[in-house]
């Protein structure tokens, strides 16, 4: 399938499809809805900093969505955005003046105030908890972990009467030993 896609579509079209189907947060799919949700604008109107922010979301969009809830970026995300902007400058995707303006402009989320930070975090945690693993190996590991827990639960201690009976037999043998 990969071979067919790469041989029938241009790289730009593959990227366009990808950006329009990936998850950007809990229940938030596609760059159009994500740009509007996070920044209140269309993707074509994103600033370099906002565009760089989107590249930091993967591979854990739900986990990184917590930054939106808090309205602040982690140090890791801030550093990653700065590195992406540096690469854009180095590859002539930004002029020096555009780069300087981007670095000087803080990222500001467009929030409607309808949801408190705590409610937002609770919603994200619930989405993370209910998410299906996308990695088939992770799903198998989770299954093994569940099976292991079930097996441990099945291993119960011997019943009290069995334990007592064994102890009594041992004591009777010791009593019969010659002195």
C-alpha positions in Angstrom: 0.0 0.0 0.0 2.8 2.4 0.9 4.4 1.8 -2.5 1.2 2.5 -4.3 0.6 5.8 -2.3 4.1 7.0 -2.9 3.9 6.2 -6.6 0.5 7.8 -7.3 0.5 10.8 -5.0 2.9 13.7 -4.7 4.7 14.3 -1.4 2.8 17.5 -0.9 -0.5 15.6 -1.4 0.6 12.9 1.1 1.5 15.6 3.6 -1.8 17.4 3.0 -3.8 14.2 3.7 -1.7 13.4 6.7 -2.2 16.8 8.2 -5.9 16.6 7.7 -6.4 13.2 9.4 -4.0 13.2 12.4 -5.1 13.9 15.9 -4.2 17.2 17.5 -6.0 16.7 20.8 -8.8 14.7 22.4 -11.4 14.3 19.6 -9.6 17.0 17.5 -8.7 15.7 14.0 -7.3 17.7 11.1 -5.2 20.9 10.8 -8.3 23.0 10.0 -10.3 22.3 13.1 -7.1 22.3 15.2 -5.9 25.7 13.9 -9.3 27.1 14.7 -9.5 25.5 18.1 -6.0 26.4 19.3 -5.6 29.8 17.6 -8.9 30.9 16.2 -7.7 31.0 12.6 -7.3 29.1 9.4 -4.2 27.0 8.8 -3.0 29.4 6.0 -3.0 32.3 8.6 -0.9 30.5 11.2 2.3 32.3 12.3 5.6 30.4 12.2 5.5 29.9 16.0 1.9 28.5 15.8 2.9 26.2 12.9 6.0 25.0 14.9 3.8 24.4 17.9 1.7 21.9 15.9 4.9 19.9 15.0 5.5 19.4 18.7 2.1 17.8 19.4 3.0 14.4 18.0 3.4 11.6 19.1 1.2 12.3 22.1 -1.4 14.9 21.2 -3.7 14.2 24.2 -0.8 14.5 26.6 0.5 17.7 25.0 -3.1 19.1 24.9 -2.7 19.7 28.6 -0.6 22.8 27.7 -3.6 24.2 26.0 -5.7 23.5 29.2 -3.1 25.3 31.3 -2.5 28.1 28.7 1.2 27.7 29.0 3.9 25.7 27.3 6.4 23.3 28.9 10.1 24.1 28.7 10.4 21.1 26.3 7.8 22.5 23.9 9.3 26.0 24.0 12.8 24.6 23.3 11.4 22.4 20.5 9.6 25.4 18.9 12.8 27.5 19.0 14.8 24.6 17.4 12.2 24.3 14.6 12.3 28.0 13.9 16.1 27.8 13.8 15.9 25.0 11.2 13.4 27.1 9.2 15.8 30.0 9.2 18.7 27.8 8.3 16.7 26.3 5.4 15.6 29.7 4.2 12.0 29.1 5.0 12.2 32.3 7.2 14.1 35.5 6.7 16.2 36.7 9.6 13.6 39.4 10.3 10.8 36.9 10.3 12.8 34.6 12.6 13.5 37.5 15.0 9.8 38.5 15.1 8.8 34.8 15.7 11.2 34.4 18.6 10.0 37.7 20.1 6.3 36.7 19.8 4.9 34.5 22.6 2.5 31.8 21.7 -1.1 32.7 22.7 -3.9 30.2 22.6 -7.4 31.3 21.6 -9.6 30.1 24.4 -13.3 30.8 24.7 -13.5 30.6 28.5 -16.2 28.0 28.4 -14.1 25.3 30.2 -12.0 25.7 33.3 -8.5 24.4 33.4 -9.4 21.7 35.8 -12.3 20.5 33.7 -10.1 20.6 30.6 -7.4 18.5 32.4 -10.1 16.0 33.6 -11.4 15.7 30.1 -7.9 15.0 28.7 -7.2 12.4 31.4 -10.4 10.6 30.6 -9.6 10.7 26.9 -6.1 9.3 27.6 -7.5 6.6 29.9 -10.1 5.5 27.3 -7.8 5.7 24.3 -7.1 2.5 22.4 -3.4 1.8 21.8 -2.4 2.4 18.3 0.7 0.3 18.6 -0.2 -3.4 18.2 2.7 -4.4 20.3 1.6 -2.1 23.1 -1.9 -3.7 22.9 -0.3 -7.2 23.3 1.8 -6.0 26.3 -1.3 -4.6 27.9 -3.1 -7.9 27.3 -0.2 -9.8 28.9 -0.1 -7.5 31.8 -3.9 -8.1 32.4 -3.4 -11.9 32.0 -0.5 -11.7 34.5 -2.6 -9.9 37.1 -5.4 -12.4 36.6 -3.0 -15.3 37.1 -1.6 -13.7 40.3 -5.2 -13.3 41.6 -5.8 -17.0 40.9 -2.8 -18.0 43.0 -4.3 -17.9 46.4 -2.7 -19.0 49.6 -3.5 -22.5 50.7 -6.6 -22.6 52.7 -6.1 -22.5 56.5 -7.2 -26.1 57.0 -4.8 -27.5 54.4 -1.9 -25.5 56.0 -2.9 -26.7 59.5 -3.1 -30.3 58.3 0.4 -30.3 56.8 1.8 -28.7 60.0 0.1 -31.4 62.1 1.5 -34.2 60.0 5.0 -32.7 60.2 4.7 -32.5 64.0 3.5 -36.1 64.3 6.5 -37.3 62.3 8.8 -35.4 64.5 7.1 -37.0 67.6 7.8 -40.5 66.2 11.6 -39.9 65.6 13.7 -41.9 68.0 15.5 -40.1 70.7 
